[in-house]
């Protein structure tokens, strides 16, 4: 929980990972390219006081994650959104067993989401059913630009993707988190295009589609989709650190999202370990849209509370302590 000026904020970090990009886990040069690109984002968008060394960035481990999020970072609950990247890393990028073990040890603090890839077809569907039972899945994370063999991505509206969404409905996996944001070396930029979100959101209205990174750099395309699809939500991973390096750009991002979606469909995340939540929470609570950007309304404390945690808490059925809610009946 974070408290300032007499206001208390329930914090849900809705997009975190526990990864292993050490050289011994890198299957090929692409594994190094991927983590180097992550580190470039970290180095270029972080305050100088928050920079990690390259070596500690390759692997954090569960003990550091718990400290960074729950001791130092004000976070009340966090949600794992792991990427597999089996073509680049021997044991995958997101560490399934370690992350799930942490979630089992700290169910009050951590939720484990898993992933699927429709290119595994029938065998993958059976694996999804096993994973849903083992992990108690409420959500999944999809990486449409992930490589597999000769394929360098897939579409959400591919026929096999539809079979997986149908299985998600059947299994009660309602929250579909999708990386639709900046490209990551060596993945292809166009494989993260947001257009296919429009199709599946229409065809699967019972599912929530959380577009991580809010479609950047395709923010306008995302907003036009989300304003007509009420089950499309915006995840602020990657958008958040611009609050430090380019605050007016961040004001534009959050201003557009609040205009098109309103505050009930926007979720905070640090994208740990790309960044740590402490400084992002502090800066967002203090942030206000510049007065000369008059096309955007000021951000209220109630809006900040929803974005920082109450929206994700509602989506995942998390208990919010008494006194930390806001008066809007759509959230409490």
Buried (B, 14 or more C-beta within 10 A) or exposed (E): EBEEEEEEBBBBBBBBBBBBBEEEBBBEEBBBBBBBBBBEBBEEBBEEEBEBEEEEBBBBEBEBBBEBBBEEBBBBBBBBBBBBBBBBBEBBBBBBEBBBBBBEEBEEBBBBBBBBBBBBEEEBBEBBEEBBEEBBBBBBBBBBBBBBEEEBBBBBBBEBBBBBBEBBEEBEBBBBBBBBBBBBEBBEEEBBBBEBBBBBBBEBEEBBBBBBBBBBEBBEBBBBBBBEBEBBBBBBBBBBBBBBEEBEEBBBBBBBBBEBBEBBBBBBBBBBBBBBBBBBBBBBBEBEBEEEEEEBEEBEBBBBBBBBBBBBBBBBEBEBEEEBBBEBEEBE
